[in-house]
Amino acid sequence: MTALMNHRIHGIHHIILFVIGCDTHIFIIKFQRKRMLCLADGTVTSVQFHHFHQIVGEGLLLCCRILLMQEAVVLMRDDLRESCYVEGVQYLPLEECLPRTDVILTIGGDGTILHEANFTLQYQKPILGINIGRCGFLATCEVDEMEEKLAALVRGEYLLDSRMLLYVRVLGEENWEGHALNDVVVTKGRLQQAIDFSIYCDDILVEHYRGDGVIVATPTGSTAYSLAAGGPILDSQTKGIVVTPICPHSLTSPAMVFAQERKINICVGQVVDNEVFLSCDGAAEYPLSAGSTAEIRLSDQIVQLVTFSRADQFQAIDQKLRSRR
C-alpha cells in the first residue's frame, strides 16, 4: 500500500462516521454515500447537548445541510431519540453502524482526531478532520471549506494518507501496552524533581538524560509536543521516530531521529515517590516506578487520514505555524 492513495473510485456503499468533539462531549454522526447519514453519541444528555449545540451548532447544522443536499439519509443512535430528536433522522443501534463505516469525520481539533484514531483502531477507518480547534495540523478541512470538501468526500474525490503508529509496552509484570499516532511521552509528576532516563536503540545505550521527561514521536507527532520541546519537523511520509528530551539539564542533548525499524527502550532511573508517568497521545497516564522500561517500536497498524492534496502537511505548517510568529 502506498502512503498516499487516490480514492476517487468506490463501490456501492460509502458510510462516514462523523465525530464532533467538545471537551467532555463526543457527538458522533455517520452518513453513507448511498443516501445515508448516521448520528450517535455515548455521553450527551439533553442539557449537555444544549451547551454543546451553542459551541458547535453552526458547524453541525452546516454539515447536515451540505450532506442532506447530497441526498444523504440521517441515522442516529436509537437511545438518543428523546434527547436529540431531529426530524428526518432514522434511529439505529450504534453497534450496527460502526462496522459498516467507511470514513470517519471529526469536527474539533487534533485532540478529537487522536481520540478517534485510538478508539476506532480496530475498525481501520480513514479519518477526515474538520478544524474548529486552535491549530488542527491533522485536520485537512477548515470550516470555510466544508461545502466544497464534504461534497467532494461524498463523491469519493479524495486521497488517503497512511500514517504510522507507535506501539509501546511496559516490560515486566505490568505488561501495559498502547498505541500512539502522535507521541509516547514519559514525564515526571513533581515540578521540582528532575529524573534520569536512559535511551537504548536496539538494546544499545545511545543517550542518558536528566530532566523533565522524554518524547518519542512519529513524523505526524513531530509538529506537536516534540516541536515545542525543540525537536525537528519531519515530513509525514518519512519513516522515522523522533526522540526529544524535555528540558534536559545539559548543554548538548539534541533530539535524535531513528529509522522506523528500530526498537527504542526508555529506562527510568531513581525517582522520588515513583511519580513518573507514561502516556500515549495525551491519554490517561500510566505510572512507572524506578527501574521500569518502556519499549517503543513501529506498530503493525496504521491510521489513514483523508486529504485533498499531497501538500496538506506543508500548507498547515505554513498557514498555522508561521502565523504564530
Secondary structure as the mmCIF struct_conf table of DSSP 4:
data_model
#
loop_
_struct_conf.conf_type_id
_struct_conf.id
_struct_conf.beg_label_comp_id
_struct_conf.beg_label_asym_id
_struct_conf.beg_label_seq_id
_struct_conf.end_label_comp_id
_struct_conf.end_label_asym_id
_struct_conf.end_label_seq_id
BEND BEND1 ALA A 3 ALA A 3
STRN STRN1 LEU A 4 ASN A 6
BEND BEND2 ILE A 12 ILE A 12
STRN STRN2 ILE A 15 CYS A 22
TURN_TY1_P TURN_TY1_P1 ASP A 23 THR A 24
STRN STRN3 HIS A 25 GLN A 32
TURN_TY1_P TURN_TY1_P2 ARG A 33 ARG A 35
STRN STRN4 MET A 36 ASP A 41
BEND BEND3 GLY A 42 THR A 43
HELX_RH_AL_P HELX_RH_AL_P1 SER A 46 MET A 69
TURN_TY1_P TURN_TY1_P3 GLN A 70 GLU A 71
HELX_LH_PP_P HELX_LH_PP_P1 ALA A 72 VAL A 73
STRN STRN5 VAL A 74 ARG A 77
HELX_RH_3T_P HELX_RH_3T_P1 ASP A 78 LEU A 80
TURN_TY1_P TURN_TY1_P4 ARG A 81 CYS A 84
TURN_TY1_P TURN_TY1_P5 GLU A 87 GLY A 88
STRN STRN6 VAL A 89 LEU A 92
HELX_RH_AL_P HELX_RH_AL_P2 LEU A 94 CYS A 97
HELX_RH_3T_P HELX_RH_3T_P2 LEU A 98 ARG A 100
STRN STRN7 VAL A 103 GLY A 108
HELX_RH_AL_P HELX_RH_AL_P3 ASP A 110 PHE A 119
TURN_TY1_P TURN_TY1_P6 THR A 120 THR A 120
HELX_RH_3T_P HELX_RH_3T_P3 LEU A 121 TYR A 123
STRN STRN8 ILE A 127 ASN A 131
BEND BEND4 GLY A 133 ARG A 134
BEND BEND5 PHE A 137 LEU A 138
STRN STRN9 CYS A 141 GLU A 142
HELX_RH_3T_P HELX_RH_3T_P4 VAL A 143 GLU A 145
HELX_RH_AL_P HELX_RH_AL_P4 MET A 146 ARG A 155
TURN_TY1_P TURN_TY1_P7 GLY A 156 GLY A 156
STRN STRN10 LEU A 159 VAL A 170
TURN_TY1_P TURN_TY1_P8 LEU A 171 GLU A 174
STRN STRN11 GLU A 177 ALA A 180
BEND BEND6 LEU A 181 ASN A 182
STRN STRN12 ASP A 183 LYS A 188
BEND BEND7 GLY A 189 GLY A 189
TURN_TY1_P TURN_TY1_P9 LEU A 191 GLN A 192
STRN STRN13 ILE A 195 CYS A 201
TURN_TY1_P TURN_TY1_P10 ASP A 202 ASP A 203
STRN STRN14 ILE A 204 GLY A 211
BEND BEND8 ASP A 212 ASP A 212
STRN STRN15 GLY A 213 ALA A 217
TURN_TY1_P TURN_TY1_P11 PRO A 219 PRO A 219
HELX_RH_3T_P HELX_RH_3T_P5 THR A 220 THR A 223
TURN_TY1_P TURN_TY1_P12 ALA A 224 ALA A 224
HELX_RH_AL_P HELX_RH_AL_P5 TYR A 225 ALA A 228
TURN_TY1_P TURN_TY1_P13 ALA A 229 GLY A 230
HELX_LH_PP_P HELX_LH_PP_P2 GLY A 231 ILE A 233
TURN_TY1_P TURN_TY1_P14 SER A 236 GLN A 237
STRN STRN16 GLY A 240 ILE A 246
BEND BEND9 CYS A 247 CYS A 247
BEND BEND10 HIS A 249 THR A 252
STRN STRN17 MET A 256 ALA A 259
TURN_TY1_P TURN_TY1_P15 GLN A 260 GLU A 261
STRN STRN18 ILE A 264 VAL A 268
BEND BEND11 VAL A 272 VAL A 272
TURN_TY1_P TURN_TY1_P16 ASP A 273 ASN A 274
STRN STRN19 VAL A 276 CYS A 280
TURN_TY1_P TURN_TY1_P17 ASP A 281 GLY A 282
BEND BEND12 ALA A 284 ALA A 284
STRN STRN20 TYR A 286 LEU A 288
TURN_TY1_P TURN_TY1_P18 ALA A 290 GLY A 291
STRN STRN21 THR A 293 THR A 307
BEND BEND13 PHE A 308 PHE A 308
TURN_TY1_P TURN_TY1_P19 ARG A 310 ALA A 311
HELX_RH_AL_P HELX_RH_AL_P6 ASP A 312 ALA A 316
HELX_RH_PI_P HELX_RH_PI_P1 ILE A 317 LEU A 321
HELX_RH_3T_P HELX_RH_3T_P6 ARG A 322 ARG A 324
#
